[in-house]
């Protein structure tokens, strides 16, 4: 029989009472600061810890305002919803697991932001190959997949991150969360990534500079 995880092994405030009880998860800043979000306790979802999320948005700063947030491997949708709370104009969430995507929709409804959200239920890798984001606003892209993807799907992850950065409009930001099994030096122009450690997580952020205005 598989060993049942001990309480100390559960992420965040997760409790295993049938594995589906919602647990503590909140928006940490902006318009919806303190508002609770649903999280079913699925350990694979692994929401970004509050302190890491707050640090990430401190690093992003006011760039998020007016942007189009793209929450890959969205889980609870906390990153995209945090972006909306801090002034993003729109958010797109991509999540393959149908029950988890349903939780994202519940969290969107809880905050009353249905009009500025899209939820795509499907593979992030398939979506990236055929998506049609028409927003002219800069993107803020969050990539926080299961950490095993950096080992089991290394080439796909590199292609995903690189492709979205190349396609993003000038002024966009890409945020990547990983563990220590992923080296940001494997990405093109590795020196352009700002990497911070929040053990066991590592977060890399890269800005796509706006094109300079032509001189007269």
C-alpha positions as CSV (number, residue, x, y, z in Angstrom):
1,X,0.0,0.0,0.0
2,X,1.4,3.5,-0.9
3,X,2.6,5.5,2.1
4,X,0.1,8.3,3.0
5,X,1.8,11.8,3.1
6,X,2.3,13.2,6.5
7,X,0.8,16.6,7.4
8,X,4.2,18.2,7.2
9,X,4.6,17.1,3.6
10,X,1.5,18.9,2.3
11,X,2.0,22.2,0.5
12,X,0.8,25.5,2.0
13,X,-2.1,25.0,4.3
14,X,-3.4,22.0,2.5
15,X,-5.3,19.4,4.5
16,X,-6.1,15.9,3.3
17,X,-9.7,15.2,4.4
18,X,-10.7,13.2,1.3
19,X,-8.3,15.3,-0.7
20,X,-10.8,17.8,-2.0
21,X,-11.4,20.3,0.8
22,X,-10.7,23.9,-0.1
23,X,-7.7,25.4,1.8
24,X,-6.3,28.8,2.5
25,X,-5.3,30.8,-0.6
26,X,-5.6,34.6,-0.9
27,X,-4.9,37.5,-3.2
28,X,-1.9,39.2,-1.7
29,X,-2.1,42.7,-3.2
30,X,-4.1,45.2,-5.2
31,X,-7.8,45.7,-5.6
32,X,-8.8,42.2,-4.3
33,X,-6.1,42.0,-1.6
34,X,-7.2,39.5,1.1
35,X,-9.9,37.9,-0.9
36,X,-10.0,34.1,-0.6
37,X,-9.6,31.7,-3.5
38,X,-10.6,28.1,-3.8
39,X,-7.9,25.4,-3.9
40,X,-8.9,21.7,-3.8
41,X,-5.8,20.5,-2.0
42,X,-4.4,18.6,-5.1
43,X,-0.6,18.5,-4.4
44,X,0.2,18.4,-8.1
45,X,-1.4,21.9,-8.5
46,X,1.1,23.4,-6.1
47,X,0.0,27.1,-6.0
48,X,2.9,29.5,-5.8
49,X,3.4,30.4,-2.1
50,X,2.1,33.8,-1.0
51,X,5.5,35.2,-0.2
52,X,6.9,34.1,-3.6
53,X,3.9,35.6,-5.4
54,X,4.3,38.9,-3.6
55,X,8.0,39.0,-4.4
56,X,7.3,38.3,-8.1
57,X,4.8,41.1,-8.3
58,X,7.2,43.5,-6.5
59,X,9.8,42.7,-9.2
60,X,7.3,43.2,-12.0
61,X,6.1,46.4,-10.5
62,X,3.6,48.7,-12.3
63,X,4.3,47.0,-15.7
64,X,1.4,44.7,-15.0
65,X,-1.1,47.6,-15.3
66,X,-3.0,47.5,-18.5
67,X,-1.3,44.2,-19.6
68,X,-2.8,40.9,-20.8
69,X,-1.9,38.3,-18.2
70,X,-1.3,34.8,-19.6
71,X,-1.4,32.1,-16.8
72,X,0.0,28.9,-18.2
73,X,-0.5,25.7,-16.2
74,X,-2.9,27.9,-14.3
75,X,-3.9,25.6,-11.4
76,X,-6.1,27.8,-9.2
77,X,-5.6,30.8,-11.4
78,X,-4.0,32.7,-8.5
79,X,-1.2,34.3,-10.7
80,X,-3.6,35.6,-13.4
81,X,-6.1,36.8,-10.8
82,X,-3.3,38.5,-8.8
83,X,-2.4,40.3,-12.0
84,X,-6.0,41.5,-12.5
85,X,-6.1,42.6,-8.9
86,X,-3.0,44.7,-9.6
87,X,-4.3,46.4,-12.7
88,X,-4.0,43.9,-15.6
89,X,-6.7,44.6,-18.2
90,X,-7.4,40.9,-19.2
91,X,-6.3,37.4,-18.2
92,X,-6.1,34.1,-20.1
93,X,-5.8,30.9,-18.1
94,X,-4.7,27.6,-19.6
95,X,-5.3,24.5,-17.6
96,X,-5.6,20.9,-18.9
97,X,-7.2,19.3,-15.8
98,X,-11.0,19.7,-16.1
99,X,-11.8,19.8,-12.3
100,X,-9.0,22.3,-11.7
101,X,-10.2,24.5,-14.6
102,X,-13.7,24.4,-12.9
103,X,-12.0,25.8,-9.8
104,X,-10.5,28.6,-11.8
105,X,-13.9,29.5,-13.1
106,X,-15.2,29.5,-9.5
107,X,-12.4,31.9,-8.4
108,X,-13.1,34.2,-11.4
109,X,-16.8,34.3,-10.4
110,X,-15.9,34.9,-6.8
111,X,-14.0,38.1,-7.8
112,X,-16.6,39.1,-10.3
113,X,-14.2,39.4,-13.2
114,X,-15.8,37.2,-15.8
115,X,-15.9,39.9,-18.4
116,X,-12.1,40.2,-18.5
117,X,-11.1,36.5,-18.3
118,X,-10.8,33.5,-20.7
119,X,-10.3,30.0,-19.5
120,X,-8.9,27.4,-22.0
121,X,-9.2,23.8,-20.9
122,X,-6.4,21.9,-22.7
123,X,-2.7,21.3,-23.0
124,X,-0.5,24.4,-22.7
125,X,1.8,22.9,-25.3
126,X,-1.0,22.4,-27.8
127,X,-2.4,25.9,-27.1
128,X,1.0,27.5,-27.6
129,X,1.1,26.0,-31.1
130,X,-2.3,27.4,-32.2
131,X,-3.3,30.2,-30.0
132,X,-4.5,33.5,-31.3
133,X,-3.9,36.2,-28.8
134,X,-4.9,39.4,-30.5
135,X,-4.2,41.8,-27.6
136,X,-2.0,44.7,-28.6
137,X,-1.2,45.3,-24.9
138,X,2.0,43.9,-23.5
139,X,1.7,40.4,-22.0
140,X,2.7,39.2,-18.6
141,X,3.2,35.5,-19.0
142,X,3.4,33.2,-16.0
143,X,4.8,29.7,-16.5
144,X,4.6,27.7,-13.3
145,X,4.2,24.0,-14.4
146,X,4.7,20.8,-12.4
147,X,8.5,20.9,-11.7
148,X,8.8,17.4,-13.2
149,X,8.1,18.9,-16.6
150,X,11.6,20.5,-16.5
151,X,13.0,16.9,-16.4
152,X,10.5,14.9,-18.4
153,X,9.7,17.5,-21.0
154,X,12.8,19.6,-21.1
155,X,12.8,20.4,-24.8
156,X,9.1,21.2,-24.9
157,X,9.5,23.6,-21.9
158,X,12.4,25.4,-23.6
159,X,10.5,25.7,-26.8
160,X,7.4,27.0,-25.0
161,X,9.2,29.7,-23.0
162,X,11.4,30.8,-25.9
163,X,8.5,30.8,-28.4
164,X,6.2,32.9,-26.2
165,X,8.9,35.4,-25.5
166,X,9.6,35.9,-29.2
167,X,6.0,36.3,-30.0
168,X,5.1,38.6,-27.1
169,X,4.7,42.3,-27.9
170,X,7.4,44.7,-26.9
171,X,7.1,45.7,-23.3
172,X,6.0,42.2,-22.2
173,X,7.4,40.2,-19.3
174,X,7.8,36.4,-19.0
175,X,7.9,34.9,-15.5
176,X,9.1,31.3,-15.0
177,X,9.0,29.3,-11.8
178,X,11.1,26.1,-11.5
179,X,13.1,24.1,-9.0
180,X,16.8,23.6,-9.0
181,X,16.6,21.0,-11.8
182,X,16.1,23.7,-14.4
183,X,19.0,25.9,-15.5
184,X,18.0,29.3,-16.9
185,X,21.3,29.3,-18.6
186,X,19.8,26.8,-21.1
187,X,17.6,29.6,-22.5
188,X,18.7,31.9,-25.2
189,X,20.3,35.1,-24.0
190,X,20.5,33.6,-20.5
191,X,22.1,36.8,-19.1
192,X,18.9,38.7,-19.7
193,X,17.0,36.7,-17.1
194,X,16.8,38.0,-13.5
195,X,16.8,34.8,-11.3
196,X,15.8,34.8,-7.7
197,X,15.8,31.9,-5.3
198,X,12.9,31.2,-2.9
199,X,13.8,27.6,-1.9
200,X,12.7,25.2,-3.1
201,X,11.5,27.5,-5.9
202,X,13.5,29.6,-8.4
203,X,11.9,32.4,-10.4
204,X,13.3,33.9,-13.6
205,X,12.0,37.1,-15.1
206,X,12.8,38.5,-18.4
207,X,11.6,41.8,-19.9
208,X,11.1,42.3,-23.6
209,X,12.3,45.8,-24.2
210,X,10.1,48.3,-26.0
211,X,11.3,49.2,-29.4
212,X,13.0,52.7,-29.4
213,X,11.0,55.5,-31.1
214,X,12.5,56.5,-34.4
215,X,14.4,59.8,-34.3
216,X,13.4,62.6,-36.6
